[in-house]
Amino acid sequence: HFPAPQSALVPSLPSSEFIWRPPTLSVCELELLHSECISRINMYRSGELKFSDGTDDTNVLAGLTPVVEWSGNNRCSSHMAMGDLHYNLRNGGGCEGGHYTSFSCATRGEASQNTCCVRGGSAFGDPTAIVTYDLVKNYLFHCLQAMWDEGITPGKKGHWQTMRNPAFSAAHCGFAWTSTGKVWMSQDFSATADLAASPPCSCRGKAAGESDGCGGSCIACVEAPLHTCADAPHTDLLSTKCTGALRTSSSGGSSRECTCDELQPLCADPTKRPCRIDGFMCSIATVCPATCARGCPGRLPTCPTGTVTTQHGSGRLSGPLSGPRPSPSSPSSFSATAGAALGPRWVAPGGRKGGGSHQGGCLTPGGNSGSFDERWGRTESECRRECELSVECVAYEHALINGQRSGGGGAAYTRCELHKDPVSDLMPLPGHVCFVKVSPTP
């Protein structure tokens, strides 16, 4: 980590309070998060993602080029993130430490850094331990949307200006954690990538022990253990009929908080309510995953099959694994028609852009992608089945990238998005289909 601005790199953690990577996050997933971060930024720069009110950015309308992932600097970004997180915890938490060690890594030309204030692990009252791929990705995406929305809200504009700056053509993202589940996330932008100072990192197609190309070595990917499934300490649902802790309601009165045991009959209810997970809307199954049983996350294989390995230098953070999330080694085989008699109907979005078609990407009434879980390597029938079995999923989007359906060339891979927010419209995108779930009537 970098202990101070422009200091020499210290090849160790600040203390036992910090960790390079949560054990519930596999090496492959961490590497994918580096790439997901850049891909998400480019979705804003391309106009695929918009302001929360559905409007477009003027720079995007004028034409912005995507930033490339400067993979050789991912590790260095995480070293800076660790230094910032260490400063944050020693100076009161909150957003303290933002940019404390910025520009400690190699840059070329104009440069800038965006930082997400510390999340989870009781930061800002949020007890969530952000230690799984899906949680980190959701918090990251929520932060990036808030940064982009600075363009339509009063106050600071710096994060948004950095994301939309046409002078930047390269970027790299950093992640750092505490053992209690706090996460620090930063995004570093540069005019160009200095490949001489920080060459690209890759372990794709390499055997364990081979060089990753940037000073580390490759090891075989090992699946991370499941994160312990536990109910949230607070449900934030108050009722005079409940028996939990006495709380003050928004109207100023006092009432009892409902416990997960009392909410168990509502586990199958997909309705979302405000919860403490960084301001997200949550279903009962999200707040009480252990009580609801099926709300507990499963473990899908994340490591590539065959001899493909991923890098993880000794005592160092791994760099990116470019390309899509590896397909499961033993993917589930779902029948497209299984349970059709009792299952939901699948219809095209009915909004203005959707019409009667299902060809395109899913959009919420606000004109953005909303909240969703992402799965790689799924067939469309598998994607549909996962949405059918999920209490939170209200629609799914399936994409065939670089394949015949999208009119592209090269190797094809698939992406499945399980959408949690209402979907009403479509964004025209080649190779994408979107279907809304309509539950059967009794």
Secondary structure, DSSP 4 states (H G I P E B T S, - for coil): ---STTPPPPSS-SSTTEESS-TTS-HHHHHHHHHHHHHHHHHHHHTSS--TTS---HHHHH--PPPEE-GGGHHHHHHHHHHHHHHHHHTTSTTTTTTTTTT-S---SSEEEEEEEEESTTGGG------SHHHHHHHHHHHHHHHHGGGGSSS--HHHHHHT-TT--EEEEEEEEETTS-EEEEEEEESS--TTTS-----TTPPTTSB-SSS-BEE---PPPPPPP---S----EETT--S-EEE-TTS-EEEEPPHHHHGGGTT----EE-SSTT-EE-HHHH-HHHHSTTSPP----SPSTT--EE--TTS------SSPPPPSS-----TTTTTTTS-EEE---STTTTT--BSEEE-TTSS--SEEEEES--HHHHHHHHHH-SS--EEEEEEETSGGGT--S--EEEEEEE-S---EEE--TTEEEEEEEPPP-
